[in-house]
């Protein structure tokens, strides 16, 4: 069964062979009965032998695949005929005569029929031919006596026998064919309903198959019929095993038989197929139905899936990211090594654990919600930052990305999770969060007692601690006691907390005492290894990790914050640094609040002593009109009561503050604003002096109406104290210079600004020479005096924009910003050294000292504060070893020597001796040249040098701190002159330049207010000119806005030379733009300059500003400005600066101002104006008056 052996003979092959052998056998019998000559016997023997051999061969050939070959079929048919005729020829003599040709033809036709036909309709034609042949034979015998009657009779019997045999054979074959056709129809019907199907014999030979199977193999049906067995379609190496297995399984009666094997198509392609074999129930020979399914694509897909699975498992096992799989209930089923290391559990311990069980309690609500949404199908997955709680109790921040894995039909299968350790990233965010939490608690609390619980809570939540305590130092008793605590809800720590109230620490005792003694943070990674007094109590409630850090006020520890957690914990350097900073911040707050409390108590005591002095009180109606005031109001503001009654309450407030003040009042009068909050504003007395005022409106129901009571309090003293405390916290007590804290902040700000603006700045470290010897010789008090004198000289030579600080001892530091070149920083060093060259008079003794300066520059020598300070320090010691002077960390540039003027002493006396004078230059409107303003320009009428232009003494005034009194003099004289012009009927305003230094230290606000009050001038008629550089300074911004609130007009001078942006200009409260003279000078001849000027005019007009062109010296330039729409001009074409009497004559006479000859200003006339203006280096070689 299913072997590759012979095939049983079927159909016509058997019939033909039997017929031939029968004839030959008859001849043999005749030979045996009659003695024949030897030759005849041998011939007949040969024919007999040939017939027997041919019969055997024909039977074998017709049972093999060779029978389907057309040449083989023709050979068999021709051989049949030849042998039959030869046999008849031998048999003829035996029958009595030779065989007639007609009989031979009839016999041959019948044989051909057997060979070629088994069609029923052909058989009657053969019988008809045989009948006609017999009739002809009989006719020939009777009529012509050509053949003996006996011979004819004999052949008639032979042929009739053959005809009978043929007839019987025909009916047998016909019935066989009918049954075979029925079976074929049944097979074809069975195959029509399956994919690739075929019918085979028990030996595995192909019988028939459908088109799908034939297409699969690539062979034709005839080619498949010719195969000994379909096993031959399998690869050679599989055929033997496949045949044995099938034979065993089919022979054993296994039905159906399923197997999988390879199939080699006609084109040589290998296909993988699944075959199912079962028997057919049709009648006839046993046939098998084979259903074949091509599974090649499935195998490839499965192979790809296996490869993908292998790659995934490799990735899963080797991934640095934690990966885990969970079932639809969120319980873990598989984790990789990275995930297990992340949470500290083994694979066995994690099996069946819910992902929520690993989640930090504070992160549970969010985790539960996103998991619920994913399980409900509302989201395919989620990604969140959260904390896992490790096996050791520590928390670890992770970036968790989870998704629901579904099958192609959308059915949920399992949850895939990827967890990435983000502790490094979160550490910075956590530290920042801690800083913010502390700052917010301090800012929003009135005092430390109220802020302490919020500070502890913020630290614990941000830094992931369970419990926080504050221990306060009692300096009088030299002890530390428990103050307050905060803990997370949950586990009970009452026993541990109770021990705190019972303990008092001294220096070095317990963890808080050790922090107090060392002044540094201290941590205990595991309390189980510590012998501190509260260790046992902490372990009893489950606390293991402990850390504490000092709260400082300056160098003094005023308290200790202690933090505890469940798990052992090791602190890193970043956290320790943040704790130090936070401790300093809290300490400064505590001390400041203590000072405020002390101040408030002092005020209370003062009020109790001076009980006749009370706050000012005023009753208001619902529109804010004053109905009545108490005597304190009249004393405070200088008004009589009758002068105030009927006036709006805003009359007691500075003009610049009335907008915000009335908004507050209206909201209180309409009861929209609670009465608990007071408003700080600026009060204005009758004499126009201003002072800080605390204003509060409260209400009470009196009969049918609300009575509104305004409380007015002068808070000048309190503000002064608060400002002083803030100043002390950031400045050195001995010299008044910024201390190390403020210097560090300024250095960081300079670094950020330089990065943003891509500029350079320098860091200079300065150490005094021979200071120790002087200190030892004269005493520490005299040493302190010398440090104060040095600080004063340093402040005198550095710009207001620079920062100079005392770091400690005799070490000073300077940040020199906006250095356009290393030479600028070196020039600053030279300036410092020069300032220290002269002797110092200390206690009537002449003392000389020098300095060693180290310089480091950003970005050349470093891009962070630490690097710059370290490298400046290295350079300082290089300079010290060289005997003093300065050294650059990377000395690539030659220094430039800065010479100082010898006029410092004379300048200090110039104001008192009346040597300063003002000249005025007109500013006119275009195109009519109507004078609407003049600019005040200072000159120094030196007794020896003559009339000095500003560039000869303005810089000196800046360096010697004379710039403020000089400005005050200019403001007073310019405003007084303005008032006299106004009184004479002239409509005019005056412009005065302002020093950047005065804007940045805000002193200009007070000076302007004082000058306006003294002169009683209208603020709107005063224009202050500020440069672009200082206008963009954050330090000057507050002063600029306060000046604008006072009603003073502001003009942006030298526009185009700085770096103003449109956004900046829009936000700045300015009224005018003055285009720099460097552009005006070229406007008529240089297209680029003309384009810049037109653009500036357009910018100004779009922002609603008046645009002025300064430095107009030629009519052509004026014409271009008129055509471009410029509003006003100033310059030598219009009029040069002249003394005030001459300007008065010009204004009163109404003469045309263009009578002065056009042309550039003479040398020394231009440059720095009004004694209070500086310029950028880009303009230093083209300075001139506008």
Beta strands, then each sheet from edge to edge (+ up, - down):
strand 1: 196-201
strand 2: 206-209
strand 3: 257-264
strand 4: 270-279
strand 5: 287-294
strand 6: 322-326
strand 7: 332-335
strand 8: 381-389
strand 9: 395-406
strand 10: 412-421
strand 11: 467-474
strand 12: 479-487
strand 13: 504-505
strand 14: 522-524
strand 15: 545-553
strand 16: 556-565
strand 17: 616-620
strand 18: 626-629
strand 19: 679-684
strand 20: 690-702
strand 21: 705-714
strand 22: 760-768
strand 23: 803-808
strand 24: 811-819
strand 25: 840-842
strand 26: 845-847
strand 27: 851-858
strand 28: 885-888
strand 29: 916-925
strand 30: 930-942
strand 31: 946-948
strand 32: 989-993
strand 33: 1022-1027
strand 34: 1049-1055
strand 35: 1072-1075
strand 36: 1106-1110
strand 37: 1128-1130
strand 38: 1138-1139
sheet 1: 2+ 1- 5+ 4- 3+
sheet 2: 7+ 6- 10+ 9- 8+
sheet 3: 13+ 12- 11+ 16- 15+ 14-
sheet 4: 18+ 17- 21+ 20- 19+
sheet 5: 23+ 24- 22+ 27- 28-
sheet 6: 25+ 26-
sheet 7: 31+ 30- 29+ 37- 36- 35- 34- 33- 32-
sheet 8: 31+ 30- 29+ 38-
end
